[in-house]
Each structure stands twice: as structure tokens, then as C-alpha cells.
């Protein structure tokens, strides 16, 4: 019996080793392909040029003009460790890459705000492993080029909020008829949740789904400690 168990153990160990080698090999292959994709994209449009292009938009909203609660809401729901990572969250991306490599898909995200920004500006949404690696390389470069506040500005000024509104200025004006700095706390939290699925949560077409999404954002803010449960409940029930 002991010999049989020992044999079974060796078989499982061999399978595990082979599987690990295969996953590492696949990761290396797509990592190299992703690097060339990243270099090609930034050679075509240098990072400095892309950043300047966004910052020169007519209604570019600076970090200082954004309500504090909006910033807190976006970070809580999109990238909890935004201020502590270097463009890639090791915990989130490690989990996502493992699942993606083992399933040969991009079933799980794990992208930081920096990665999302680079994906939106340089790469398509096509679910390819090499694109995911390219996004990681680009995120590292952006983090070495811009401050965290600048990255956040670039992100919220370019993301899509649904109903034809690109960027936080258009979203605030389009949905509420006011500039971002004048948003109420509830309005700011509501807008923080829309880019996750803008066509689904668009306020003028799916207000109930948008409200449900806002509640998810509030829950994330409570988990992160930026709101108390009482404050979150108050915002959730405000008219």
C-alpha cells in the first residue's frame, strides 16, 4: 500500500512540475510578445506626446478640481492600492495572470488604474495574453513618467461614462448639469461607479442599475475605511 501511495505521489509531483514548466513557458512567450507590442505602441505615439494631448483637452479637469469623495470612491472601487503600487498590483495581477494562463483566456482582470489608462490609450480591448503583458510594461513606464495625481487626472479625463460622455467633465455636465467641483457627495460617488460598465449603468437609461452600482461603490469605500457604514447608508438613501 505504501509503495502504491508513493507511486501516486510521484505521479502527481511530476504532473505538477510539468504543468508549472508549461505555464512558465507560456508566460515567457506571451511576455516577450507583449513587450514588442508595448514598444511598437509607444514608438508610434511617445508617452510624453500622449500625456500632453490629454492635458490640453478643452475641459481637462485637474486633480485639485475633483471632489475628495470622488477620488476616494474611484480608488476604493477600481484600485485600492493605487498609492502604494508601481503601476501593477502584485496581488491582483498575480492572481489574474495565474487564472488567465491556466485557462488560456483573460477571464479575470486585476488591472490597476494605471493599466486601465494605458490599455484605453494604446491598446484594443481584445482579450489576448500578449496585450495584458503590454499593458503591464506600459503601466510601469507611465508610473516612472507621471506622479500619482497626474495619472489619476489622465484616467478620469479619458474614461467613458456612458451616454456619449467621455471624461469626468462631460459626465458631470451631461448627467447633472454642473462642473465636477460642484458635484454633491452622492453625485460624485454615483459617477465613480459608471465606467465599470458604462452602457449598463448609464444614468439616463438604467437609473436603477446605476443606483445598485453606487451601493457597491459605497460598500467598497466602507471596506477601505474612507466612509463609515452610517455615512454610506446616508448617501445611499439621499434623494
N, C-alpha and C positions, 0 to 999 in steps of 0.2 A: 504493500500500500504506500509506504514511504517513497519507494522508487517511482511509483506512478505519479504521486504528488510532485516529486522533484522534477520529473519529466515535464509535467504540465506547467510547472513554474518556469522552467527553462523556455518552453514554447511561448508563453506569454511575455517573458522578458525579451525574447527575440522579436516577437511581433511589435512590442513597444519600441524597441530600438530601431527597427526598420521603419516603423511609422514616423518616429521622430526625425530620422535622417531624411525621409521623403518630404516631410513638412518643411524642414530647414532648407532643403534643396529648392523646393518650390518658392519659398520665401526669398532666397537669394536670386533666383531667376527673375521673379517679378520685381524685386528690389532694384536690380540693375536696369530693367526695362523702365521702371518708374523714374529712375534717375535721369535717363535720357529724355523721357517725356518732360520732366521738370526743366531740364536745361534748355530744351528746344522752346518751351513756352516762354521762359524768361529772357532768352536770347532775342526772341521776336518782339517782346514788349518788356524792356527792363523794369525792374521793380520801382525805381525812382520815378520813372515816367508814369507808371500806373497809379502810384500814390498821389502824384501831383494832379493827374487827371481827375481823380475823385475829389481831392480837396478844393479844386477850382470849380466844382459844380455850383450853379447859381444859388441854391438854397442849402449849401453844406452846413450842417449843424455841428458846432464844436462840442467837446466833452462838457465844458462848463455850462452850456445851454441846456443840457439834458437834466431832467429831474433826477435827484438821487435815487428815488424809489424805482425809477425806470431802469437805471443802471443795475441796481441790486436785483431787480426782477429778472433781467436778461441773464445776468451771470448765474443766478440761482437755478434757472431752468435750462440754460444752454451749456454752462461750463463752470461748474462750482469751483474748480481750482485755477481759474483764469489767471489770477495774480501770482500764482506760485509755480506754474509750469513754464517751459521754454518754447511753447508753441504746440507741444504734443503732451497730452496727459498720459503718463506711462501706465497708470492703472486702467484707464478707459481704452486706450489704443491697444494695450497688450491683450486685454480680453477680446476686443473686437477682431484683432488680427488673428488670434488663435481660432476663433469661431469661423472667421472668413476663410482661412487657409484650410481648415479641416472640412469645410462644406463647399469649398471652391466657389464661393459667392461673396457678396457683400451684404449679407443678411443683417449684420449688426453695424451700427455707426461708430460711436466713440470719438467723433470729431470734436475738436475744440473750436472756439470762436475763430481763432487764427486759421485753422484748417478750413473751416467753412468759408471764410473770406477768400482764401486762396483758391479753393475749388470753384467758387462762384465767379471769380475774376479771370481765372486762367484755364480751367478745365471744364469739360462737359459733365453732366450728371450721370454719364454712362457708368454702369456698375462693373468696373474692371479692377482687378487687383493692382495692376501697374499704376492706375490713376490714383489709387489710395496711397501708394508709396510716393508718387509725385507730389501729392498734396502735403505729405509729411515733410519732404525736403523743402518745399516752398514755404511752409509754415516756419520752419527753422530759420530760413533766410529772412523772412519778414520780421521775426522777433529780434533779429540782430540789427535790423534797419530802423524799426519804429519802436516807440515806447508803448506800454500797455494802453494808455489813454488814446494814443493815436490809432492803434489797432482797433479799439472799441469804436472810435469815431468812424473809421473806414467801414467797419462792419455794419453799423446801424444806418449809415447813409446810403448803403447799397443793397440791403436785403429787401426782399419783396414781401409786402403786407397784404396782398390780395386786392381785388377790385381795381387793378391798374396802378396801384400806388407803390412806387419804388422809393425806399428810404424813409426814415422817420419823419422828415418834414412833410412829404406828400401824404403819409399816413395820418399824421396828426391833423393836417388841414382838411384832408378828404373825409375822414371819419368824424372829426369833431369840430372842424372849422376854427381851429386855433393852432398857434405855433407850439412846438414841443415843450418849451419852457413854461407854457401856461396850462399844461395838462393837469387834471386832478390826479390824485393818487390812484384812484380806481381806473381812470382812463389810461394812465401810464402802465399799470400792471396788465390791463387788457391788451394793449398794443404789444407788450413784451411777449405774449404768447402766440400771436398770429403767424409769425414767419415759420413756425414749425410745420404748418400745413396751410398756407395762405388761401388756397382755393376752398378748403374745407371750413376754415374759421373766419372767412371774410364777414365782417360785421353787418354789412348791408344785405347779405344773402342768407347767412346762417347765424343769427344772433344767439340762439340757444347753445349751439355748439361752441361758439366763441366764449360764452359765459362759462361753460364747462371747462374749457381750456384755461380760462382765467383762474378758476378754482384750483387747477393743477399747478399753475404758477404760484399761487398763494401758498399751497402746501409745500412746494419746494423752498419757498422763502422762509417758512416756519422751520423746516428741516435744517436750513442753513443758519438759522438764528438771527436773521435780519428783521423778522417780524414775530411778534408773539401770536399765539393762537387767537387771542381776543382781537388783536388788530386785524388779523387775516379775516376773521369772521365778520368784523365790521365792514371791511371793504367788499366782502362777498355779498353783503346784503344791502349795500348802499344803492340808491336809485340812480 
